[in-house]
Amino acid sequence: MTKAIRWACFFVLSLCAIATTLAATPQKTQKPLESTRLIALIAGDALPESVIALVKAHGLAFKPSELYLKQLAEAGANVQELDVVSKAVVHADMEAEDFKQESQILAHLATAGKLLREWKSKEAAKEINAAMQIRGGLDAGFVMGDALAQQEE
């Protein structure tokens, strides 16, 4: 074999080895859904199919209580979403989160979702602002986006 052919073979084999190594590297797994994220998706009018797919794919980072399921229903969850959440795989318990803060945020976001479904976007915005005052974040911001979009209509 000529020197050029040997280098070409070496190059092709090196590329195959690199591709095999990259393919064998595990994908980064998504974290399970937190309680505020899930209720924000419901209150923010995310597609039910998307919410169901997320819950099935990632599971939950908390065990949903009866109160939480009622809050989801108040926020606008349909029967299929509630069924999937109640049967979802739970990856961890909510011990690390501040339960009092969390329950206040959930209550505000659930009420905001209810108000948005009643086309009361200004009242919903007040509830969302109250949730943001406790702990601002993307979850409340997502619901606020829905409230602002509703005000534009």
Residue pairs with C-beta under 8 A, 6 or more apart in sequence:
1 9
30 57
30 58
31 58
31 61
32 58
32 59
32 60
32 61
32 89
32 90
32 91
32 92
33 54
33 55
33 58
33 59
33 60
33 61
34 61
34 62
34 97
35 60
35 61
35 62
35 64
35 68
35 94
35 97
35 102
35 106
36 102
36 105
36 106
36 109
36 137
36 139
36 140
37 138
37 139
38 51
38 55
38 60
38 72
38 85
39 68
39 71
39 72
39 75
39 106
39 109
39 110
39 113
39 139
40 109
40 138
40 139
40 140
40 142
40 143
41 50
41 51
41 54
41 142
42 51
42 72
42 75
42 76
42 77
42 81
42 113
43 75
43 76
43 109
43 110
43 112
43 113
43 116
43 143
43 146
44 113
44 142
44 143
44 145
44 146
45 76
45 113
45 116
45 146
48 78
48 80
48 81
51 77
51 81
51 84
52 80
52 81
52 84
55 81
55 84
55 85
55 88
56 84
56 88
59 88
59 89
59 90
59 91
60 85
60 88
60 89
60 90
60 91
61 90
61 91
61 92
61 94
62 68
62 90
62 92
62 93
62 94
62 97
63 90
63 93
63 94
64 72
64 85
64 86
64 88
68 106
69 82
69 85
69 86
71 106
71 107
71 110
72 81
72 82
72 85
72 110
73 82
74 110
74 111
74 113
74 114
75 109
75 110
75 112
75 113
75 114
76 113
76 114
76 116
76 117
77 85
94 102
101 134
101 135
104 131
104 134
105 131
105 134
105 135
105 139
105 140
108 127
108 128
108 130
108 131
108 134
108 140
109 127
109 128
109 131
109 139
109 140
109 143
111 124
111 127
112 124
112 125
112 127
112 128
112 131
112 143
112 147
113 124
113 143
115 121
115 123
115 124
115 127
116 124
116 143
116 146
116 147
116 150
119 150
121 147
121 148
121 150
121 151
122 151
124 143
124 147
124 150
125 144
125 147
125 148
125 151
128 140
128 143
128 144
128 147
131 139
131 140
131 143
132 140
132 141
132 144
